[in-house]
Amino acid sequence: MNRMKRTMAPTPQNPRISIDPAVCHGKPVITGTRVPVEVLLSAIAGGDEIAQVAADYGVSAEDVRAAVSHAGFDMGRLRSHRVQERTGQV
C-alpha cells in the first residue's frame, strides 16, 4: 500500500484520478485504489446509480463523479487532437 501511494500521481484535472504505469497498466484509477475509471463508467452506463456504484467498488460518490468528469475531459482532449490531425493545425 505504501508503494502505491508513493508512485501514484493525481492528474492535474482532478486529484481523485491517478495515472501510474505501475498500477493497472497505466489506466486511470481512483487515487489510492486500483479501481479503474473505466469500470465505474461501465457500471454507470449500465444504469447503476452513483451511490450503488460507489458502494459496490468501495469508493465515494465523489470518486464516481470524478471518474465521469475525467471521461468528459479525456473525450474533449481526444476530439481536439483528432481535429488537429485532420487540419494540420497545432
C-alpha positions, -999 to 999 in steps of 0.1 A, spaced: 0 0 0 28 25 8 44 18 -26 11 26 -44 7 59 -25 43 69 -33 41 63 -70 6 74 -79 3 108 -93 -30 126 -93 -40 141 -127 -38 179 -130 -75 179 -139 -87 160 -108 -67 148 -78 -92 120 -73 -79 103 -105 -44 90 -108 -24 75 -136 7 54 -129 23 29 -153 29 6 -123 -9 5 -114 -34 -12 -137 -11 -8 -167 -13 30 -165 -50 32 -169 -67 60 -149 -78 48 -115 -93 63 -83 -64 77 -64 -52 54 -36 -71 24 -51 -68 0 -80 -103 8 -92 -102 17 -129 -122 47 -141 -135 26 -170 -151 1 -146 -170 28 -128 -181 43 -161 -193 9 -174 -214 5 -143 -229 40 -148 -235 33 -185 -253 1 -175 -278 21 -155 -264 17 -119 -269 47 -96 -239 66 -84 -244 56 -48 -247 19 -58 -215 21 -79 -197 37 -50 -208 10 -26 -201 -18 -50 -165 -7 -56 -156 8 -21 -152 44 -33 -171 76 -26 -198 91 -47 -175 120 -53 -149 95 -67 -175 82 -91 -184 117 -102 -147 124 -107 -145 94 -130 -174 107 -151 -157 142 -152 -124 126 -162 -140 108 -191 -156 140 -203 -122 158 -201 -105 129 -219 -130 128 -247 -127 165 -253 -89 162 -254 -92 133 -279 -116 152 -301 -93 182 -301 -63 160 -310 -82 144 -340 -92 178 -353 -56 190 -352 -45 159 -371 -71 165 -399 -65 202 -402 -27 201 -397 -31 229 -370 -13 225 -338 
